[in-house]
Amino acid sequence: SLKEEKHSFSNNTEHKELNFFNLQYEKGIDWYRHHFRQTEGCLQGEISPWYMDHEQCAERIQKCCPDVKLMVMLRDPLERAFSHLLHDCQNAFGGIADLTVE
């Protein structure tokens, strides 16, 4: 079990959010696996927060990776919403400071 074993974790993907199981699934499992480097003795994974919102993700994950161990991290909903707002502002306007009115 993972509790008994010591592992390093590596998110060895070029992009943080692959969104394979919700948005990129039609590209096939080989496309997904191509994003991970083979690292001996190192747990690998990805970070895709939208998997919990997509009704087909759980079934697709189980089909493609039946022995997978999942880790889910939940955030305070208000902190997450504010963080998302700041992220969107950064992407759309170059930062929250640019939105202030003098």
C-alpha positions as CSV (number, residue, x, y, z in Angstrom):
1,S,0.0,0.0,0.0
2,L,1.1,3.6,-0.5
3,K,1.1,4.2,3.3
4,E,3.8,1.6,3.8
5,E,6.0,2.6,0.9
6,K,8.1,5.7,0.4
7,H,7.8,7.3,-3.0
8,S,8.8,10.5,-4.7
9,F,6.1,12.2,-6.7
10,S,6.7,13.7,-10.0
11,N,4.3,15.7,-12.2
12,N,6.5,15.0,-15.2
13,T,4.1,16.5,-17.7
14,E,4.9,19.5,-19.8
15,H,1.5,21.1,-19.0
16,K,0.0,21.1,-15.5
17,E,-3.5,20.4,-16.7
18,L,-3.7,17.8,-19.4
19,N,-7.5,17.5,-19.1
20,F,-7.2,14.1,-20.9
21,F,-10.2,12.4,-19.4
22,N,-12.6,15.3,-20.0
23,L,-11.4,17.4,-23.0
24,Q,-8.7,15.3,-24.8
25,Y,-10.0,11.8,-24.5
26,E,-10.7,11.4,-28.2
27,K,-6.9,11.7,-28.8
28,G,-6.4,8.3,-27.3
29,I,-4.4,6.8,-24.4
30,D,-1.2,6.9,-26.3
31,W,-1.4,10.7,-26.5
32,Y,-1.9,10.8,-22.8
33,R,0.9,8.4,-22.0
34,H,3.3,10.3,-24.3
35,H,3.2,13.2,-21.8
36,F,4.8,11.2,-19.0
37,R,8.5,10.4,-18.8
38,Q,9.4,7.0,-17.5
39,T,11.0,7.5,-14.0
40,E,11.9,4.3,-12.1
41,G,10.5,4.2,-8.5
42,C,8.7,7.5,-8.9
43,L,4.9,8.0,-8.7
44,Q,3.7,10.0,-11.6
45,G,0.5,12.0,-12.0
46,E,-1.1,15.1,-13.3
47,I,-3.2,17.9,-12.0
48,S,-6.6,18.5,-13.7
49,P,-9.1,20.1,-11.4
50,W,-12.0,19.7,-13.8
51,Y,-12.2,15.9,-13.6
52,M,-14.6,16.1,-10.7
53,D,-17.0,18.2,-12.8
54,H,-17.2,15.8,-15.8
55,E,-19.6,13.0,-15.5
56,Q,-17.6,10.6,-17.7
57,C,-14.2,11.1,-16.1
58,A,-14.5,8.4,-13.4
59,E,-15.5,5.7,-15.9
60,R,-12.8,6.7,-18.4
61,I,-10.1,6.7,-15.7
62,Q,-11.2,3.3,-14.4
63,K,-11.2,2.0,-18.0
64,C,-7.7,3.3,-18.9
65,C,-6.0,3.0,-15.5
66,P,-7.8,0.3,-13.5
67,D,-5.2,0.1,-10.8
68,V,-4.7,3.9,-10.4
69,K,-4.5,5.5,-6.9
70,L,-6.2,8.9,-6.9
71,M,-5.5,11.8,-4.7
72,V,-8.2,14.5,-4.4
73,M,-7.4,17.8,-2.7
74,L,-10.3,20.1,-1.9
75,R,-10.1,23.9,-1.2
76,D,-12.2,26.3,0.6
77,P,-14.9,27.3,-2.0
78,L,-14.5,31.0,-1.4
79,E,-10.7,31.0,-1.5
80,R,-10.9,28.9,-4.7
81,A,-13.4,31.3,-6.3
82,F,-11.3,34.3,-5.5
83,S,-8.1,32.6,-6.8
84,H,-10.0,31.7,-10.0
85,L,-11.1,35.4,-10.4
86,L,-7.5,36.6,-10.0
87,H,-6.3,33.9,-12.4
88,D,-8.8,35.0,-15.0
89,C,-8.0,38.7,-14.5
90,Q,-4.3,37.9,-15.0
91,N,-5.0,36.1,-18.2
92,A,-7.5,38.6,-19.6
93,F,-6.1,41.9,-18.4
94,G,-2.5,41.4,-17.3
95,G,-3.4,41.6,-13.6
96,I,-5.9,42.7,-11.0
97,A,-4.1,46.1,-10.6
98,D,-5.0,46.9,-14.2
99,L,-8.7,46.7,-13.2
100,T,-8.7,49.4,-10.5
101,V,-10.3,52.7,-11.3
102,E,-8.7,55.9,-10.2
